[in-house]
Amino acid sequence: MFGIGGGEIFLIILVALMLFGSEKIPDIARTLGKGMAELKNATNDIKSEIQKSADVNGLNDLNPMNQLDLTSDITKEIDKAKEDIEDMTGPIKRQL
């Protein structure tokens, strides 16, 4: 959302150097890198578990095209039920 320019990055580096010293900056960067890698791996593990669960439960086949087929099947059944009702009520309507 917010862009960081060269001046802001320089200021952040300068403040980090003043707070932690030049000896600790590589260790801090290494620790942050490992933390980000672990977070990424955990996210990928969660995604793969969700994908496996969807595969087992057959939920992967729910794509928009299949949903359209399901909708058309339901519409056909409703139309058939309407025709059946009209066939049954036709003689009643003629008598009135």
N, C-alpha and C positions, 0 to 999 in steps of 0.2 A: 504494500500500500504506500509506504513512504520510501523514497529513494535516498540512499546514502551516497553523498558525493565524496570526492577525494579529501576535502577539508575535514569532513566529519570523521572519516577513517583515520586520518592523521591525528586528530584530536583524541580519538579513542585509544590509539596505539600509545600516544604520549602519556595519557592518564594511566594506562595499564603499566607502562614502564615505571612511572613514578610510584605507583602503589605497590607493585610486586617486585620490581627490580629486574634487570636483564637476565639474571640467572634462573629465575622461576618461570619466565614467560614460555620457554619451550615445554616445560613440564605441564603447565596449565593448558597449552594448546594441544599437547598429546592427550591429556586427560579428556578434554572436550571432544577431541576427535574420536576417542574410544567410546565415549558416552553417546555420541551421535550414531556411531556404527551399531552399538547395541540397541539403540532405539529403532534404527532402521531394520535390523534383524528381527526384533520383536514385532514390529509392524508387519513385516513379510510373513512371519510365522502365523500371526493372527489372520491375515488374508488367506493364507493357504489352508488353515483350519476351516474357515468359513467356506472356502471353495470346495473342500472335501465334504463338508456337511451338506452343501447344496447338491453335490454329485450323488451322494448316498441317498438323499431324499428326493432326487429327481427334479429338483427345482431349477436346474440349469436349462431345462427345455422351455422355461417360461420366457420367451422372447416376444416382442410385439406381434410378430407374424403369427405365432401360435395363438396368441390372445385374440387376434382378429378371426382366426379359424374357429375358436371357441365361441366368439360372439355370433358368428354367422350360423353356427350349429344351433345355438340357443334361439336365434331369430327364426330359423326354419322350424324348430319344434313349437314355438309360439304360434307361428302361422298355421301349422298343422292342427294345433289345438283349436284355433279360431275356426278353421274350416269344419272340424268335427262338431263344434258347438253350433255353427250355422246349419249344418246338415241335420242335427237333432232338433233345432228350434224352427227349421223351415216349415214343417207341416203345422206346427203350432201357430206360426205367424199367418199362414194361409187361412186357417180356420177363423181367426179373429177378424 
